[in-house]
Amino acid sequence: MTKNIDIEGLKSIADNYELFYIDLWGVVHNGITLNEKAIIVLNELLKMKKDFVLLTNAPRPIEPVKIFLEKMGMSKEIREHVFTSGEAALNYLKKFYSLEKFFHIGPPRDFDLFYDFKNNKSKDLDNSKYLLCTGLFDDHDTDLNFYKELLEKQISKKMICTNPDLIVDKGDKRELCAGSVAMVFEKMGGEVIYFGKPYPEVYNQSFDNNNKKILSIGDNLNTDIKGANLLNYDSLLISNGVHKNEIIDKGIDEISKQYESIVNYIQSDLKW
């Protein structure tokens, strides 16, 4: 049974945990502005000397995300806790694919991810060794049928997906993410290697989490909560996120069953 801690706040359970994985985009900011209530929570965790990771399925290395957050007004002390799915993917690519040609699926702004091996980026889809998906092309950002047609002859290749999210809310606008393209590729029979929540690699790379009591906080049942469930962490779902309308219509217990998720706690927004 999910417990609502809107009244008690995170303060009521914070002492029970040694490490907090906190979703960055969706809980701490919406792509445009910081959530001030969440910033209060992070500052309180710092005061308590609690370990936390601001975990994000951003298809970029850590440093560009920190610069983005600095422009939003986030303090350096908090920014130091960021870890990205892009960083996890980059570590893997450098280890196993540093000399291989790849075809990039995604917007030009994601170039930071593969800057260190930019000479391996190929404009020739057919002659690339693997596919690197960081998002959707700017001129095909809603048309998944385009990707089905583009990739139908490429299913023998592996796709590296740096953002497993299907959708994200940017302010009031909902956008498709790399996970939507990867799902199309998988349904066609292609193999996808994912980096980001809910897959364990991003958690394990970001912090020494062995034998710690952990709470995972996020607004997405498919990534944040699923990741917590797979790794046997407790979970806190922020309801004013991607599932807001579903939760309003059916309630958290019904939605949890629908997504086959275990949600230990729920808050409308992350509040202390």
HELIX and SHEET records of a PDB file:
HELIX    1   1 LEU A   10  SER A   12  5                                   3    
HELIX    2   2 ALA A   14  ASN A   16  5                                   3    
HELIX    3   3 GLU A   36  LYS A   47  1                                  12    
HELIX    4   4 ILE A   62  MET A   72  1                                  11    
HELIX    5   5 LYS A   76  ARG A   79  1                                   4    
HELIX    6   6 SER A   85  PHE A   96  1                                  12    
HELIX    7   7 PRO A  108  ASN A  120  5                                  13    
HELIX    8   8 ASP A  138  HIS A  140  5                                   3    
HELIX    9   9 LEU A  144  LEU A  151  1                                   8    
HELIX   10  10 ALA A  178  LYS A  187  1                                  10    
HELIX   11  11 PRO A  200  SER A  206  1                                   7    
HELIX   12  12 LEU A  221  ILE A  225  3                                   5    
HELIX   13  13 LYS A  226  LEU A  230  1                                   5    
HELIX   14  14 LYS A  244  LYS A  250  1                                   7    
HELIX   15  15 ILE A  252  GLN A  258  1                                   7    
SHEET    1   A 7 LYS A   3  ASN A   4  0                                        
SHEET    2   A 7 TYR A 265  GLN A 267  1                                        
SHEET    3   A 7 ASP A 234  ILE A 238  1                                        
SHEET    4   A 7 ILE A 214  GLY A 218  1                                        
SHEET    5   A 7 LEU A  19  ASP A  23  1                                        
SHEET    6   A 7 ASP A  51  THR A  56  1                                        
SHEET    7   A 7 VAL A  82  THR A  84  1                                        
SHEET    1   B 4 PHE A 102  ILE A 105  0                                        
SHEET    2   B 4 TYR A 130  CYS A 133  1                                        
SHEET    3   B 4 LYS A 158  CYS A 161  1                                        
SHEET    4   B 4 GLU A 191  TYR A 194  1                                        
SHEET    1   C 2 ILE A 167  LYS A 170  0                                        
SHEET    2   C 2 LYS A 173  LEU A 176 -1                                        
END                                                                             
